[in-house]
Amino acid sequence: MDLRRFITFKTVVEEGSFLRASQKLCCTQSTVTFHIQQLEQELAIPLFEKIGRRMCLTAAGKNVLPHVYDLTKVMASIRQAARQDDEPGGELRVATGETLLA
């Protein structure tokens, strides 16, 4: 499973449409549609249903959504942990001679 597809799913839910999700993700609307179709095939469930001009979450989509939020939180925490390892820790002491202070 591709994590980008889960991020796309979450963004569609938050933005309320494939078009706005594509704008937020800086990709084409067809890419968003492809990600959702691939995710639905991998999970073997429909995540959205079209009602009029709107895409609404199915019951299965509503069940998956909390897990997607958990997944994105874990991804954010992994990124944060990776960045913390790059930053040096500890105390830095700087000493100078008196002539520099005058």
C-alpha positions in Angstrom: 0.0 0.0 0.0 1.2 3.4 -0.9 1.1 6.0 1.8 0.5 8.8 -0.7 -2.9 7.2 -1.4 -3.9 7.5 2.2 -2.8 11.1 2.3 -4.9 11.8 -0.8 -7.9 10.1 0.8 -7.5 12.2 4.0 -7.1 15.4 1.9 -10.3 14.6 -0.2 -12.2 14.2 3.0 -10.9 17.4 4.6 -11.3 19.5 1.4 -14.6 18.1 0.4 -13.8 17.5 -3.3 -11.3 15.9 -5.6 -10.6 19.3 -7.2 -9.8 21.1 -4.0 -7.7 18.1 -2.8 -5.8 18.2 -6.1 -5.1 21.9 -5.6 -3.9 21.4 -2.0 -1.7 18.4 -3.0 -0.3 20.3 -6.1 -1.3 17.5 -8.5 -4.0 17.0 -11.2 -7.5 15.9 -10.4 -6.9 12.7 -12.4 -4.1 11.8 -10.0 -6.4 12.2 -7.0 -9.0 10.1 -8.8 -6.3 7.4 -9.6 -5.1 7.3 -6.0 -8.6 6.8 -4.7 -9.4 4.2 -7.2 -6.2 2.3 -6.4 -6.9 2.5 -2.7 -10.4 1.2 -3.2 -9.0 -1.7 -5.2 -6.4 -2.5 -2.6 -8.9 -2.4 0.2 -11.7 -4.0 -1.9 -14.2 -1.5 -0.6 -15.8 1.7 -2.0 -14.6 4.7 0.0 -16.8 7.3 -1.7 -20.1 7.4 -3.4 -21.3 10.2 -5.7 -24.5 11.9 -4.6 -25.4 14.6 -7.1 -22.2 16.5 -7.7 -20.7 15.7 -4.3 -18.5 12.8 -3.2 -19.6 11.4 0.2 -17.9 8.9 2.4 -19.4 5.4 2.4 -19.8 3.6 5.7 -16.6 1.7 4.9 -14.8 5.0 4.2 -16.0 6.3 7.6 -14.6 3.2 9.3 -11.2 3.6 7.5 -10.8 7.3 8.2 -9.8 7.2 11.9 -7.1 4.7 11.0 -5.8 7.0 8.2 -5.6 9.9 10.8 -3.6 7.6 13.1 -1.3 6.6 10.2 -0.6 10.2 9.4 0.1 11.0 13.0 2.6 8.2 13.1 4.2 9.4 9.9 4.5 12.9 11.4 6.1 11.5 14.5 8.6 9.5 12.5 9.6 12.7 10.6 10.0 14.6 13.8 12.2 11.9 15.4 14.4 11.8 12.3 14.9 15.5 12.4 15.7 15.5 16.1 18.6 13.0 15.5 20.2 15.6 13.1 20.2 18.3 15.6 23.1 18.3 18.1 22.2 18.2 21.7 23.8 19.4 24.9 25.2 22.6 26.2 27.6 24.9 24.2 29.9 27.2 26.2 31.8 30.0 24.4 34.8 31.6 26.0 36.6 34.7 24.9 39.5 36.8 26.1 38.8 40.1 27.9 40.1 42.2 25.1 37.2 41.1 22.9 34.7 42.2 25.5 36.0 45.8 25.8 
